[in-house]
Protein backbone atom coordinates (compact mmCIF):
# COMPACT_ATOMS: atom_id res chain seq x y z
CA UNK A 1 0.00 0.00 0.00
CA UNK A 2 1.43 3.36 -1.04
CA UNK A 3 0.75 6.38 1.17
CA UNK A 4 0.27 9.87 -0.18
CA UNK A 5 2.56 12.66 1.07
CA UNK A 6 -0.32 13.97 3.20
CA UNK A 7 -0.91 10.53 4.75
CA UNK A 8 2.82 10.12 5.48
CA UNK A 9 2.89 13.57 7.07
CA UNK A 10 -0.12 12.83 9.25
CA UNK A 11 1.33 9.48 10.27
CA UNK A 12 4.58 11.22 11.23
CA UNK A 13 2.71 13.79 13.32
CA UNK A 14 0.78 11.07 15.13
CA UNK A 15 4.01 9.20 15.88
CA UNK A 16 5.73 12.37 17.11
CA UNK A 17 2.81 13.40 19.33
CA UNK A 18 2.66 9.89 20.81
CA UNK A 19 6.38 9.98 21.53
CA UNK A 20 6.18 13.43 23.13
CA UNK A 21 3.13 12.51 25.20
CA UNK A 22 4.95 9.45 26.50
CA UNK A 23 8.03 11.51 27.34
CA UNK A 24 6.01 14.11 29.22
CA UNK A 25 4.05 11.49 31.12
CA UNK A 26 7.23 9.71 32.20
CA UNK A 27 8.85 12.94 33.40
CA UNK A 28 5.80 14.02 35.36
CA UNK A 29 5.39 10.63 37.06
CA UNK A 30 8.72 11.07 38.80
CA UNK A 31 8.56 13.02 42.02
CA UNK A 32 11.32 15.03 43.66
CA UNK A 33 12.01 15.91 47.28
CA UNK A 34 13.12 19.29 48.52
CA UNK A 35 16.63 18.09 49.32
CA UNK A 36 17.08 17.14 45.66
CA UNK A 37 15.67 20.48 44.52
CA UNK A 38 18.07 22.31 46.86
CA UNK A 39 21.04 20.86 44.97
CA UNK A 40 19.97 22.74 41.83
CA UNK A 41 20.70 26.22 43.14
CA UNK A 42 22.75 27.92 40.44
CA UNK A 43 22.59 29.29 36.90
CA UNK A 44 24.03 25.99 35.68
CA UNK A 45 21.09 24.07 37.17
CA UNK A 46 18.13 26.01 38.54
CA UNK A 47 15.14 24.11 39.90
CA UNK A 48 12.34 25.77 41.84
CA UNK A 49 9.18 24.62 43.58
CA UNK A 50 5.91 26.41 42.85
CA UNK A 51 2.66 25.13 44.35
CA UNK A 52 4.20 21.72 45.20
CA UNK A 53 5.50 21.19 41.66
CA UNK A 54 9.15 21.15 40.60
CA UNK A 55 10.28 23.19 37.60
CA UNK A 56 13.66 23.27 35.87
CA UNK A 57 14.19 26.92 34.92
CA UNK A 58 17.82 26.57 33.87
CA UNK A 59 17.22 27.24 30.17
CA UNK A 60 14.69 29.99 30.95
CA UNK A 61 16.94 32.09 33.21
CA UNK A 62 18.45 34.23 30.40
CA UNK A 63 14.99 34.97 28.99
CA UNK A 64 13.63 36.09 32.35
CA UNK A 65 16.69 38.24 33.05
CA UNK A 66 15.82 40.45 30.08
CA UNK A 67 12.94 41.76 32.20
CA UNK A 68 15.52 43.08 34.66
CA UNK A 69 14.64 40.51 37.31
CA UNK A 70 16.92 37.62 38.17
CA UNK A 71 15.49 34.31 39.30
CA UNK A 72 18.83 33.11 40.70
CA UNK A 73 17.86 33.90 44.28
CA UNK A 74 15.03 31.33 44.01
CA UNK A 75 17.06 28.48 42.50
CA UNK A 76 16.96 25.39 44.72
CA UNK A 77 14.07 26.73 46.79
CA UNK A 78 10.32 26.91 47.16
CA UNK A 79 9.41 30.02 45.15
CA UNK A 80 5.64 29.76 45.60
CA UNK A 81 5.25 33.04 47.50
CA UNK A 82 7.39 34.95 45.01
CA UNK A 83 5.47 33.39 42.12
CA UNK A 84 2.06 34.21 43.59
CA UNK A 85 2.97 37.82 44.37
CA UNK A 86 5.29 38.41 41.39
CA UNK A 87 7.92 39.56 43.82
CA UNK A 88 7.57 43.17 44.84
CA UNK A 89 4.77 43.79 42.33
CA UNK A 90 2.39 42.00 44.73
CA UNK A 91 0.23 40.61 41.93
CA UNK A 92 -0.10 37.20 40.28
CA UNK A 93 1.75 36.23 37.12
CA UNK A 94 -0.08 36.42 33.80
CA UNK A 95 -1.62 33.46 31.95
CA UNK A 96 1.25 33.69 29.49
CA UNK A 97 3.75 33.36 32.34
CA UNK A 98 1.78 30.39 33.69
CA UNK A 99 2.00 28.72 30.27
CA UNK A 100 5.76 29.34 30.14
CA UNK A 101 6.18 27.87 33.63
CA UNK A 102 4.24 24.72 32.66
CA UNK A 103 6.74 24.11 29.84
CA UNK A 104 9.46 23.60 32.45
CA UNK A 105 7.61 21.15 34.71
CA UNK A 106 9.74 18.25 35.96
CA UNK A 107 7.17 16.66 38.28
CA UNK A 108 5.50 16.88 41.68
CA UNK A 109 7.22 17.57 44.96
CA UNK A 110 7.23 14.39 47.02
CA UNK A 111 7.58 16.09 50.38
CA UNK A 112 5.85 19.19 51.65
CA UNK A 113 7.76 22.43 51.17
CA UNK A 114 9.86 23.35 54.19
CA UNK A 115 12.63 25.79 54.89
CA UNK A 116 16.11 24.33 54.62
CA UNK A 117 18.74 25.11 57.22
CA UNK A 118 21.59 27.17 55.74
C-alpha positions as a printed NumPy array, in Angstrom:
array([[ 0.   ,  0.   ,  0.   ],
       [ 1.43 ,  3.363, -1.037],
       [ 0.752,  6.384,  1.165],
       [ 0.269,  9.871, -0.179],
       [ 2.556, 12.656,  1.074],
       [-0.322, 13.97 ,  3.199],
       [-0.906, 10.533,  4.752],
       [ 2.816, 10.125,  5.479],
       [ 2.892, 13.567,  7.074],
       [-0.116, 12.833,  9.251],
       [ 1.325,  9.483, 10.27 ],
       [ 4.578, 11.218, 11.231],
       [ 2.706, 13.793, 13.316],
       [ 0.777, 11.067, 15.135],
       [ 4.006,  9.197, 15.876],
       [ 5.727, 12.367, 17.106],
       [ 2.811, 13.399, 19.326],
       [ 2.66 ,  9.89 , 20.812],
       [ 6.385,  9.978, 21.531],
       [ 6.176, 13.43 , 23.129],
       [ 3.125, 12.514, 25.2  ],
       [ 4.946,  9.451, 26.502],
       [ 8.029, 11.509, 27.337],
       [ 6.015, 14.115, 29.221],
       [ 4.052, 11.493, 31.118],
       [ 7.234,  9.714, 32.198],
       [ 8.848, 12.941, 33.399],
       [ 5.796, 14.019, 35.364],
       [ 5.394, 10.632, 37.061],
       [ 8.725, 11.067, 38.795],
       [ 8.563, 13.024, 42.023],
       [11.319, 15.034, 43.663],
       [12.005, 15.909, 47.277],
       [13.12 , 19.293, 48.523],
       [16.63 , 18.085, 49.321],
       [17.076, 17.135, 45.663],
       [15.671, 20.482, 44.517],
       [18.071, 22.314, 46.862],
       [21.043, 20.862, 44.971],
       [19.97 , 22.744, 41.825],
       [20.7  , 26.223, 43.136],
       [22.753, 27.924, 40.437],
       [22.587, 29.291, 36.903],
       [24.032, 25.988, 35.677],
       [21.087, 24.072, 37.17 ],
       [18.13 , 26.007, 38.539],
       [15.141, 24.114, 39.895],
       [12.339, 25.775, 41.841],
       [ 9.18 , 24.625, 43.583],
       [ 5.909, 26.411, 42.853],
       [ 2.662, 25.129, 44.348],
       [ 4.198, 21.722, 45.203],
       [ 5.502, 21.19 , 41.658],
       [ 9.152, 21.148, 40.597],
       [10.28 , 23.195, 37.602],
       [13.664, 23.274, 35.867],
       [14.186, 26.923, 34.92 ],
       [17.824, 26.574, 33.869],
       [17.221, 27.245, 30.17 ],
       [14.686, 29.988, 30.946],
       [16.944, 32.09 , 33.207],
       [18.453, 34.232, 30.398],
       [14.992, 34.975, 28.99 ],
       [13.627, 36.094, 32.351],
       [16.693, 38.238, 33.051],
       [15.821, 40.449, 30.075],
       [12.944, 41.763, 32.2  ],
       [15.525, 43.078, 34.661],
       [14.64 , 40.512, 37.312],
       [16.923, 37.624, 38.168],
       [15.494, 34.31 , 39.301],
       [18.833, 33.11 , 40.699],
       [17.855, 33.903, 44.276],
       [15.035, 31.333, 44.011],
       [17.056, 28.484, 42.499],
       [16.959, 25.395, 44.716],
       [14.066, 26.729, 46.794],
       [10.316, 26.915, 47.164],
       [ 9.413, 30.016, 45.148],
       [ 5.64 , 29.764, 45.6  ],
       [ 5.253, 33.036, 47.501],
       [ 7.387, 34.954, 45.01 ],
       [ 5.465, 33.386, 42.116],
       [ 2.056, 34.207, 43.594],
       [ 2.972, 37.822, 44.366],
       [ 5.295, 38.41 , 41.394],
       [ 7.921, 39.557, 43.823],
       [ 7.57 , 43.171, 44.843],
       [ 4.773, 43.793, 42.328],
       [ 2.388, 42.002, 44.73 ],
       [ 0.229, 40.612, 41.932],
       [-0.104, 37.204, 40.276],
       [ 1.752, 36.23 , 37.123],
       [-0.078, 36.418, 33.795],
       [-1.615, 33.462, 31.954],
       [ 1.252, 33.692, 29.493],
       [ 3.749, 33.363, 32.342],
       [ 1.778, 30.391, 33.69 ],
       [ 2.001, 28.721, 30.269],
       [ 5.762, 29.337, 30.142],
       [ 6.184, 27.872, 33.631],
       [ 4.239, 24.722, 32.657],
       [ 6.737, 24.108, 29.841],
       [ 9.465, 23.6  , 32.454],
       [ 7.61 , 21.149, 34.711],
       [ 9.737, 18.245, 35.957],
       [ 7.173, 16.662, 38.281],
       [ 5.5  , 16.877, 41.679],
       [ 7.219, 17.571, 44.955],
       [ 7.227, 14.385, 47.021],
       [ 7.58 , 16.092, 50.376],
       [ 5.852, 19.189, 51.652],
       [ 7.756, 22.435, 51.175],
       [ 9.859, 23.347, 54.187],
       [12.626, 25.786, 54.888],
       [16.108, 24.331, 54.624],
       [18.741, 25.105, 57.222],
       [21.591, 27.173, 55.742]])
